[in-house]
Structure formats: structure tokens, C-alpha cells
Amino acid sequence: MVYITRIEHFNAAHKLFNPLWSKEKNDEVFGKCANENWHGHNFELYVTIKGEPDADTGFVFDAKKLSQIIKESVIEKLDHKNLNIDVDFMQGKLCSIENLIIAIWGQLIVHLPSSVQLHALKLYETPRIYVEYFGD
């Protein structure tokens, strides 16, 4: 089994805010991330797929096609957007990076051919904070 990772970048704004809680509780739990005027991040998304190299190309999957799938199904929907308001697949969800990475998985998995498997996602919110997701 061979693993290949494509890295993409996007910028987005969000706030962490539970509408069932008071402003005070949101501030206590989420701190500055509950800022009513939002805040933004420069995200780095690592998409790792796995499979066997094709006998004719030597590729597990064409990296250009992988990039195109990521850009069309994820990056174009997230880049320079407000995650809480503008992103259909984040509606009704608390916009934590944990929930975001699970939602990104759902966007990608339906666009990959059966010849490869989505192995893992890694999403950096800052250079010091990231999450990883390996599916259900």
C-alpha cells in the first residue's frame, strides 16, 4: 500500500459560539474565539490517500486530479469564507476544527474513485494546533 499526501491552503473566518449558552458562558469556554466580530485562520489541509500504483502510470492517483478534487469540493467552498455563515456543509454545526475536518472528509470521500481510499486528513489551524481524522 502506498500513501500520497496533497497539501492545500485556505483562509477562513469563524467564531466558536454555542447559541444554547449565555454570552458569559461562551466567553468562559471559548475565550477570544467567541468574539462576536469573528476571527480568522490560515489553514493548511493535508489530504492523504492510499492505494496500489497503477501498472501503466506508476501513480496511486494523479496528483493533479487529486488537487482538482480538493479545490472543487473543499477549497472553493471554504477559502475567504465565514465558516459559520457561508459554508453549506457547516450549517448547524459548531465551527470547531474537529467538526470542520469531519465535514471536509464527507465532502472529499464522495469524489474519490474506488481505486483509492481516503486514509487521513490533517488540518492545521495554526502552526501549533492541528487535528487529524481517519474516518468513522
NORFENCOR-V228476 format. One record per backbone hydrogen bond with DSSP energy under -0.5 kcal/mol. CO is the residue of the C=O (numbers start at 1). NH is the residue of the N-H. E is the energy in kcal/mol with one decimal. If there is no record, write none. Layout:
CO;NH;E
CO;NH;E
This chain:
2;51;-2.0
4;49;-2.7
6;47;-2.9
8;45;-3.2
10;43;-2.4
11;80;-3.9
11;81;-0.7
12;41;-2.3
13;83;-3.2
14;39;-1.5
15;17;-0.7
17;19;-0.7
18;21;-2.0
22;26;-2.4
23;27;-2.7
24;28;-2.3
25;29;-2.6
26;30;-3.1
26;31;-0.5
27;31;-1.6
30;33;-1.8
31;34;-2.1
32;35;-1.7
33;16;-3.1
35;38;-2.2
39;14;-2.7
41;12;-1.8
41;43;-0.8
43;10;-1.9
44;46;-0.5
44;124;-2.9
45;8;-2.7
45;47;-0.6
46;48;-0.6
46;122;-2.1
47;6;-2.5
47;49;-0.5
48;119;-2.4
48;120;-1.8
49;4;-2.4
50;117;-2.5
51;2;-2.8
54;58;-2.4
59;54;-3.1
62;66;-2.3
63;67;-2.4
64;68;-2.1
65;69;-2.5
66;70;-2.5
67;71;-2.8
68;72;-2.7
69;73;-2.5
70;74;-1.9
70;75;-1.9
71;76;-3.0
74;77;-0.8
74;78;-1.3
75;78;-0.7
75;79;-3.3
78;81;-1.6
81;13;-2.7
81;83;-0.7
82;85;-0.8
82;86;-2.9
82;87;-0.7
86;88;-0.7
87;90;-1.8
88;91;-1.2
90;93;-1.9
94;96;-1.8
96;100;-2.3
97;101;-2.4
98;102;-1.4
99;103;-2.0
100;104;-2.5
101;105;-2.1
102;106;-1.7
103;107;-1.5
104;108;-2.1
105;109;-2.7
106;110;-0.6
108;111;-2.2
108;112;-0.6
109;112;-0.7
113;116;-1.6
117;50;-2.4
117;119;-0.7
120;48;-2.9
121;133;-2.5
122;46;-3.4
122;124;-0.5
123;125;-0.6
123;131;-1.9
124;44;-1.6
125;42;-0.5
126;129;-0.8
129;125;-2.4
129;126;-1.6
131;123;-2.5
133;121;-2.4
